[in-house]
Amino acid sequence: METTETTEDLGRRVRDLIGRMSPLGERTAESHHDVMNDLGYDSVAIVELALVLETEFELQPIDDEQAFDVVTVGDVEQLVRRLSGAGA
């Protein structure tokens, strides 16, 4: 059964996942939050997040450059939208 996910639904799922995986403990992640400074992600946690995003959203592998270019949760949302073909 094929479902169509809206851009907002996709963003909410990304924010929820990032918040659940926060190294500081479960958090509410908002688009403007800085992934490292606000949510406690370090380089290892970002790589782990990228792997989970690939699986959860059925994405092609996220390369290191893409993973480390993200600063905010919104940047992650845009990356997932772009890689999933859901638009920008």
PyMOL commands that set and color helices and strands:
alter all, ss='L'
color gray80, all
select helices_A, chain A and resi 7-21+43-56+64-69+73-84
alter helices_A, ss='H'
color red, helices_A
deselect
rebuild
show_as cartoon
